């Protein structure tokens, strides 16, 4: 007979006595040291959902002010569903990974139309919403609805791998299944959401990626990695990102105190957001006298132009690229023809209100305060 799922992990999962001790020590520590966060203490599944989506690929510190502002404007799912996506994107602006906010808005419409404005209360129904995966569904159901579902995210992946002394890559199939099994086995029957938050806090505050604070860890004696002195080698993750250097050019074109902007189609990066026309340059291109840039500008906007001067530089990283963004002032040299992207001439007031990507917002802020400089992001 083939081995059952539990048999596959029998040699790894701790015994019941270990689990009871772990639960007791963790909860005692959490009672004294748990983080005070804007979304903590609520059992409103809508608010838990918003916080969990914001926290994806983003630090807790960065999310706090965004969450408070977002919830003030969109206090419930019906308000969010009835809002225009453009406004919702403006409140999300700066958090990055903009696909999340589109899916959040889409899911709110599904909840209003298919669940009568009431956030679904079953795991499968939550999981079926746009933009929600196994972790997020488990977090919502356990924290907001007191249902016994495990969670596994960056902090708990690291924590569980060290507790088990699992030295292989946890992203691989066996490691991923093992850590989910661990998360399920240690989860108590009572207040599972409280326990899940305690796990995340322990991973964030104590079992940190580098130089974990083992001397103050409440479960130090239960940790296989700590016992073996391998906590700094676990988990064995893929090598860190390697970034490719890239130069981009953004053109600022002003006419009658309005600025030429483009809106990205939904199918590309930053879909739905507005931006200054930009061009990805290759290493052989000159910045000011640049035929490829001018052709690209005309294809995107429908306008011909001439580049006057560079007014600022922004350095930032996106996915696998380290980008040097050269911002140049340009002037139109002809009438508009057919354009690939939607274009619009916007006043400074409109620029302050529309949703932009992060670098475009920095350019706008520079225009609004009439200050040009080099910016690191």
C-alpha angles and dihedrals in degrees: 000000000000116000118261120241091257091051090057091060101032094110092051108043114086121242124259094263091055090048093051092050091047093051093048095048094044095050093046089052092046092052089060102032110027115134121256103228132171092245097042118110096027122116093188103123091208092058093043089051094051091049093049093050091048092049093057109110089350134097121249092238092055094049100053100081093038091052094050093049093044095050092047090056097036105030096166141020095259092055090050094048093050094050122095113256090235091062093045090051090051090057089048095047113128097027092090128206088085095188086078094064093048090052090045090055092045091051092050089056090050091051092050095045101037104026101037095248091304120120108240116256103205126083095233093050092048091047090053092061117103113269097013122120134179096282096048093045090050092048093051095045094046100040100037102028104028093237120151103248124138125229132212122188136140097293096045094043088058093043096049094044090055094043090055095038089235104169100179125088107287090207090070118095099258094042093049092049092045094053092047088051090050091050090051096046097051095046111108124226093239125064095353092172091055089051093048091053089049090054092051092048093049090052093046100043105030113010092054125172093251126034098356114213096244093159091068098033112125092212099041093122090054096051118103093197092052091048091052096040092239099117092113092054096048131117098037100215131178114278115280121270118287111211126214116218114238137174121213130180125214119194123214110202119181127191126169091348092305129109129225111242134178129210117219117232116244092252096067138060111292089018111190094014126113124237144163111268108273139188132202108228128205123223094261096056122105114223106228102026097047120146094183091054092049092049091048091049092052092047092051100039106020091237133112116220146170123227114236107182145327111261104179146353127224122193118198144140127244121181104307098350134091101205132202104198113199111200113206135184113233139180129214118248102183148016124287120271130178113319132202094217131044109263132197137175108232134193122225088258091055091046089057091055107040123088112258136174116255099264093045089054089053090052091049091049088052091051093047093052093034093231124134123195148129112285130196118201 
